[in-house]
Amino acid sequence: MNSIVFSTDISRTDIDNAIKEIGIKSRRQIPMSEVEQRKGLKATTTIADYLDGDPVIVIVRFIKDGKIVETALEDLIEEKIIVDGGEVIKPYTPHWVYHGTGEAITFPSGCCVCPSDCNGGIITDNVLPLKTTENYYRVNWERMPPVGSKAEIIIKSIYSSPKHATI
């Protein structure tokens, strides 16, 4: 699995506080003590196995070839899934939600936005339940900002006013 890593000098605590300040809410956090019982997609999966909160849009803004580029995070990623026993590469279609668990339990991952529905961060793709790892993601390097360049990460609620947090 490839990871997209955008690093920042801003603490995750400050990012989490900014997200809450603009009115984005968490609805379900899953403590580490419940990870094993809730992880993965299975016949017994229930809504309680998903991290949940207000849906958000994650936008990446950067300069490439002298032009300002603004794109959804998922447009920088492709997803590999298994269909009828074979690998299929498809567009990545996440459902980003703010859950805030990483900060609530002071988990030292530093993660902010993660595709693995992991409770160690604060925003996740909750299309699948907690820590489902059957899908793989790869970076579309042609669309990415140049390595080492500056990028803004903009987090917007789909519910609220034009307020947004920019990292």
N, C-alpha and C positions, 0 to 999 in steps of 0.2 A: 504494500500500500504506500503510495506517495502522499506526502503531506504538503499542504500549502502553509508556509509559515510567514506571517507578517509579524515582525517584532516591534516592540514599542518601549519607550522609556516611561510611559504612563502606567501606573500600577493597575492591576485588575480591580482592586478595591475602588479606585477613582472611576474606572469605567463602569463598574456595577452601580456606584452611587449616581453617576450621570444618567444611566439608563432609568433608574428608579425615579430620579428627579423629573424626568420628562413624562412620567406617568405610566411607564410600562410595568406590568405586574407579572409576578410568578404565581402559578396555580398549583403545581405539584413538584416537590423536591423529593428525591430518593436518597436516604442516608446510605453511607457505605455498608452499614450492617445489613441492608436489604438487597445489595447488588446481586449476590449469587441466586437468590430466589426469583428475582425479577428480570434477569438478563436473557436476551435472545428471544426470537420468535418461536413460539411453541403452541401446541393445541390448548394449553391452559392460560395463554396470555390474556390479560384483562387491561382495562384502561389504567389501572394502578401501576402497570409495568412501564408506563411512558412518563418521561419528564414532561411538564406542561407549563404553559404560560402564554402571555400575549404573543401572537405571531409578529415577527419582525421581518424587515427587508434589510439585507446586508449588501451595501454598495461599496465598490472599490473605485477610487478616483486617483489617477496618476498621469504622468506625462510620458508619452511614448512617441518617438520620431517627431518631436517638437509639437505634438498635439495633445490636448487634454482628453483623456479617455475616462469615461464613467460607465461602469458595467456592474451588473449583479454578480456577486461572488460565484454563484453557480455557473455563470457563463465562462469561468476560468477552469472548470473541472469537467471531466467526463467520468461516467460511472460504468463499471463492469459488473454485470449480473449473469447469473446462470439461468438459461432458459432451455428446457428439454435436454439438460445435460451438457449444453454447449455455452461457451462464453459469448456474450453480446455486449458491445460497447454502445451506450446510449447517453443522451444528454442527462446531466445531473438535475434532478427535480426535487429539491429539498423542501421541507416545511420548517423554516427556522422559527424557534420559539425561545423566549427568555424564561429561564427557570431559576437562575441565580444560586444553584446548589453549591458550586465551588466556593463561593464567598460565604454562604451561610454555614458551611462546615469547615471553613478556612483550609480547604484542600490546596496544597502547595504546587499545583500543576502550572499555574500561570496562564492556562488556556482561557480564551474568551469565546471563540466560535469554533464548534467542532461538528463534523458530520456523523460521528459515531453514537449519538445519543448518550453521551458520557456525563455522569454527574459530577465530574471533576472540574467542569468549566461553568460558564454562565449562560451561553446561548448554544442551542443544539438543533440539529435536524431530527425531529421526532416522527419521521415517516415510519420508522421501525422502532420497536421497544428498546429499552436500555441496553447499551453495549452489544447490539447485534453486529456481528462482524462478517457476515456472508458476502457483503458487497465490497468492492474495491474501487478506489478513486484514483484518477491520475490527472495530473496537471496538463492543461493545454498550453504549452510554453509559448506558442505563437501569440496567444492572447494575454499572457501575463505581463505585468510591469517588468522592465529590465531588472535583473538581479542587482540588489544593492540600491535601487532607486527609492525615493520617498513615495509613499502612497497614503491616502486618507481612507479610512474605513468609516463609512457612514451607516449608522443603525437607525432605522425608522420604524415606528409602530405602524401597522396597517390600520389601526383604529383611530389614532389621535390626530391632533392638529399638525401643522407643518413642523412642529418641534422634532428635533433629531439630535442624536449624540454623534459627534465626529471625533475619531481617534486619530 
